[in-house]
Amino acid sequence: MQEQLKLDNQLCFRFYTVSRLITQAYRPMLDRLGLTYPQYLVMMVLWEKDHQPVNDIAKRLMLGTNTLTPLLKRMEADGVVIREKGQDDARQVIVSLTRKGQEMEVDAMCVPENMARNFACSTVDPETVLQLYPVLDALIAKLSQ
């Protein structure tokens, strides 16, 4: 077997596994909020700035609108967001938090702290995790071109 085809030599497998395990670690906290991880990402974008066009949310999350729209429909059915036609451009759809969605922010404030605590219990120190940010940001920028 060629060395480059061994699973242990694949960086992408490590990213896939870390992503899956981190999402799994979020699950108990997000279940209490009634959110999936992708829905939680949408909520964070809207908690930063409410009343955003679907296209802006999609760009921020690096998702296609065809991926985001069904997610938003489920969130609207759950009563956490509303989708309305844009006033200036009827082709534009604006997503806004409902009162329920706004109130969820308070309950969600413990999620990052709990995840940080999960990392603190690992053998990887917080400083090492923070050092990953610029490396991952650079990789994301390169791959998204």
C-alpha positions as CSV (number, residue, x, y, z in Angstrom):
1,M,0.0,0.0,0.0
2,Q,1.2,3.5,-0.8
3,E,2.0,5.6,2.2
4,Q,0.0,8.6,1.0
5,L,-3.2,6.4,1.0
6,K,-2.9,5.3,4.6
7,L,-5.6,6.7,6.8
8,D,-3.2,7.7,9.5
9,N,-1.4,9.9,7.0
10,Q,-4.5,11.9,6.1
11,L,-4.9,15.4,7.6
12,C,-8.5,15.6,6.2
13,F,-9.5,12.5,8.3
14,R,-8.3,14.3,11.5
15,F,-10.4,17.4,10.6
16,Y,-13.4,15.2,9.8
17,T,-13.0,13.3,13.1
18,V,-12.5,16.5,15.2
19,S,-15.5,18.2,13.6
20,R,-17.7,15.2,14.2
21,L,-16.6,14.8,17.8
22,I,-16.9,18.5,18.6
23,T,-20.4,18.5,17.2
24,Q,-21.2,15.5,19.3
25,A,-19.9,17.3,22.4
26,Y,-22.3,20.2,21.7
27,R,-25.3,17.9,21.3
28,P,-26.4,17.6,25.0
29,M,-26.3,21.4,25.5
30,L,-28.0,22.2,22.2
31,D,-30.7,19.5,22.8
32,R,-31.7,21.5,25.8
33,L,-32.1,24.5,23.6
34,G,-34.0,22.5,20.9
35,L,-31.3,23.3,18.3
36,T,-29.1,21.3,16.0
37,Y,-25.5,22.5,15.6
38,P,-26.2,24.1,12.2
39,Q,-29.2,25.9,13.7
40,Y,-27.0,27.1,16.6
41,L,-24.6,28.6,14.1
42,V,-27.5,30.5,12.4
43,M,-28.6,31.7,15.8
44,M,-25.2,33.0,16.7
45,V,-25.1,35.0,13.4
46,L,-28.5,36.5,14.2
47,W,-27.6,37.2,17.9
48,E,-24.7,39.2,16.6
49,K,-26.9,41.1,14.1
50,D,-30.6,40.5,13.7
51,H,-32.7,41.1,10.5
52,Q,-30.3,39.7,7.9
53,P,-30.8,38.6,4.4
54,V,-30.6,34.9,3.8
55,N,-27.6,35.5,1.4
56,D,-25.6,37.3,4.1
57,I,-26.2,34.5,6.6
58,A,-25.2,31.9,4.0
59,K,-22.0,33.8,3.2
60,R,-21.1,34.2,6.9
61,L,-21.6,30.4,7.5
62,M,-20.0,29.5,4.1
63,L,-23.1,27.6,3.1
64,G,-25.2,27.7,-0.1
65,T,-28.6,29.2,0.2
66,N,-30.0,25.8,-1.0
67,T,-28.5,24.3,2.2
68,L,-29.6,27.1,4.5
69,T,-33.2,27.5,3.3
70,P,-34.5,24.2,4.6
71,L,-32.7,24.8,7.8
72,L,-34.4,28.2,8.2
73,K,-37.8,26.7,7.3
74,R,-37.4,24.2,10.2
75,M,-36.3,27.0,12.5
76,E,-39.3,29.1,11.5
77,A,-41.6,26.1,12.2
78,D,-40.0,25.9,15.6
79,G,-40.8,29.6,16.2
80,V,-37.3,30.9,16.7
81,V,-37.0,32.9,13.4
82,I,-39.3,34.5,10.9
83,R,-38.6,34.9,7.2
84,E,-40.1,37.9,5.4
85,K,-39.7,39.4,2.0
86,G,-37.4,42.4,1.8
87,Q,-39.1,45.8,1.7
88,D,-36.7,47.2,-0.9
89,D,-36.4,44.0,-2.9
90,A,-39.2,41.4,-2.8
91,R,-36.7,38.8,-4.1
92,Q,-34.7,39.2,-0.9
93,V,-35.7,37.2,2.2
94,I,-34.9,38.7,5.6
95,V,-34.5,36.5,8.6
96,S,-35.2,37.8,12.0
97,L,-35.3,36.4,15.5
98,T,-38.7,36.0,17.2
99,R,-39.0,36.8,20.9
100,K,-38.4,33.1,21.6
101,G,-35.2,33.2,19.5
102,Q,-34.0,36.4,21.3
103,E,-34.7,34.8,24.7
104,M,-32.7,31.7,23.8
105,E,-29.5,33.8,23.7
106,V,-29.5,34.0,27.5
107,D,-29.8,30.2,27.8
108,A,-27.1,29.7,25.1
109,M,-24.5,31.9,26.9
110,C,-23.3,28.8,28.9
111,V,-22.6,26.8,25.8
112,P,-19.2,28.3,24.9
113,E,-18.1,28.2,28.6
114,N,-19.1,24.5,28.8
115,M,-17.2,23.7,25.6
116,A,-14.2,25.5,27.0
117,R,-14.5,23.5,30.1
118,N,-14.6,20.3,28.0
119,F,-11.3,21.4,26.3
120,A,-9.8,22.2,29.7
121,C,-10.4,18.7,30.8
122,S,-8.4,17.4,27.8
123,T,-4.7,17.0,27.5
124,V,-4.6,20.0,25.1
125,D,-4.1,23.3,27.0
126,P,-6.3,26.3,26.1
127,E,-3.3,28.3,24.7
128,T,-2.6,25.5,22.1
129,V,-6.3,25.5,21.1
130,L,-6.1,29.3,20.6
131,Q,-3.0,28.9,18.5
132,L,-5.1,26.9,16.0
133,Y,-7.3,29.8,15.2
134,P,-5.0,31.7,12.8
135,V,-3.8,28.4,11.2
136,L,-7.4,27.2,10.6
137,D,-8.5,30.7,9.4
138,A,-5.7,30.7,6.8
139,L,-6.6,27.2,5.7
140,I,-10.3,28.1,5.4
141,A,-9.4,31.3,3.4
142,K,-7.2,29.3,1.0
143,L,-9.7,26.5,0.5
144,S,-12.7,28.8,0.1
145,Q,-11.1,30.7,-2.9
